Amino acid sequence: QLQASGGGLVQAGGSLRLSCAASGLTFSTYGTGWFRQAPGKEREFVASITRSSSTYLADSVKGRFSISRDNAKNTVYLQMSSLGLEDTAVYYCAVRVAYDYKYWGQGTLVTVSS
């Protein structure tokens, strides 16, 4: 089970850190990703971290977002900075099993205001 948290209302240019905590699985044995879905849009990939801690970021967030994992806390983070209106979305964390993201959290809403 995945629990995403840390969303909220932030002004443009601000920062937020999202957390994804897991129960029943260990993040360090899986790849983990963050996705987001803005109103009226399809869900899109944001960032991922592999078991070996290699990270990947969507072009739209490179230089502004970062993904990390704390194995001791079994938590994956998405650090977001220089937030813009276009970053408003529900953010989901997910765990990859083989080639599919199989387990999904419930989502946390990020709203960026002008």
Secondary structure, DSSP 8 states (H G I E B T S, - for coil): -EEEE--EEEETT--EEEEEEESSS-GGGSEEEEEEE-TTS--EEEEEE-TT--EEE-TTTTTTEEEEEETTTTEEEEEE-S--GGG-EEEEEEEEETTEEEEE---EEEEEE-
